[in-house]
């Protein structure tokens, strides 16, 4: 089996960890969540190329938190309704204060 080349992400996405030491396979969930939370279109493409749509979909549907606008983006990218996302369901069951 041929080894996939590592994805190329912007360092700013992983500002709080040692970028050079990220284990893309062992920390797949963290990487996928962070790319969809902070990455741009090219970062998301790299993520999908490296992990495959099946893995990306599984992680995104089960993540506990994504900003609301990024949940909508993820919904469009993987072509699944918002109601399938765990983070969307959790947000609905814990509504925030009304923004006045």
C-alpha positions as CSV (number, residue, x, y, z in Angstrom):
1,X,0.0,0.0,0.0
2,X,1.4,3.4,-1.0
3,X,1.9,5.9,1.8
4,X,-0.1,9.1,1.2
5,X,1.9,12.4,1.3
6,X,1.2,14.5,4.3
7,X,-1.4,17.2,3.9
8,X,-0.1,20.7,3.7
9,X,-2.0,23.0,6.2
10,X,-1.5,26.6,7.2
11,X,0.5,26.7,10.5
12,X,-2.0,29.3,11.9
13,X,-4.7,26.5,12.2
14,X,-2.5,24.7,14.7
15,X,-1.2,27.8,16.5
16,X,-1.4,26.2,20.0
17,X,0.5,22.9,19.3
18,X,4.0,22.1,18.0
19,X,3.1,22.0,14.2
20,X,6.2,19.9,13.3
21,X,5.2,17.1,15.7
22,X,1.6,16.6,14.7
23,X,0.9,12.9,14.1
24,X,-1.7,13.2,11.3
25,X,-2.8,9.5,11.8
26,X,-2.9,9.2,15.5
27,X,-4.6,12.6,16.0
28,X,-6.9,12.4,12.9
29,X,-10.0,13.6,14.8
30,X,-8.2,16.6,16.2
31,X,-6.8,17.5,12.9
32,X,-10.0,17.2,11.0
33,X,-12.0,19.2,13.6
34,X,-9.4,21.9,13.7
35,X,-9.2,22.2,9.9
36,X,-12.9,22.6,9.6
37,X,-13.0,25.0,12.5
38,X,-10.2,27.3,11.3
39,X,-9.0,26.3,7.8
40,X,-9.8,27.8,4.4
41,X,-11.0,26.0,1.3
42,X,-7.5,24.7,0.4
43,X,-7.0,23.3,3.9
44,X,-10.3,21.5,3.7
45,X,-9.3,20.0,0.3
46,X,-6.1,18.8,1.7
47,X,-7.9,17.2,4.6
48,X,-10.4,15.4,2.4
49,X,-7.6,14.2,0.1
50,X,-5.6,12.8,3.0
51,X,-8.3,11.2,5.2
52,X,-11.0,10.5,2.6
53,X,-14.6,11.6,2.7
54,X,-15.7,8.6,4.8
55,X,-13.4,9.4,7.7
56,X,-14.0,13.2,7.4
57,X,-17.8,12.6,7.5
58,X,-17.6,10.3,10.5
59,X,-15.5,12.8,12.5
60,X,-17.6,15.8,11.6
61,X,-20.9,14.1,12.4
62,X,-19.6,13.2,15.9
63,X,-17.6,16.2,16.9
64,X,-18.9,18.0,20.0
65,X,-18.2,21.5,18.9
66,X,-17.9,23.5,15.7
67,X,-18.8,27.2,15.4
68,X,-22.3,27.5,13.9
69,X,-21.1,29.0,10.6
70,X,-18.6,26.2,10.2
71,X,-21.3,23.6,10.9
72,X,-23.2,25.0,8.0
73,X,-20.0,24.7,5.9
74,X,-19.4,21.2,6.9
75,X,-23.0,20.3,6.1
76,X,-22.5,21.6,2.6
77,X,-19.1,19.9,2.1
78,X,-20.2,16.4,3.2
79,X,-23.8,16.9,1.9
80,X,-25.6,16.0,5.2
81,X,-28.4,17.9,6.9
82,X,-27.5,19.9,10.1
83,X,-29.7,17.6,12.1
84,X,-27.2,14.8,11.6
85,X,-24.4,16.7,13.4
86,X,-23.8,16.0,17.1
87,X,-22.6,19.6,17.7
88,X,-25.8,21.0,16.1
89,X,-28.0,18.8,18.3
90,X,-26.0,19.8,21.4
91,X,-26.4,23.4,20.5
92,X,-30.2,23.0,20.2
93,X,-30.5,21.4,23.6
94,X,-28.3,24.1,25.3
95,X,-29.6,27.4,23.8
96,X,-27.5,30.5,24.5
97,X,-28.8,33.7,25.9
98,X,-30.7,35.9,23.5
99,X,-28.3,38.4,21.9
100,X,-29.7,41.9,22.6
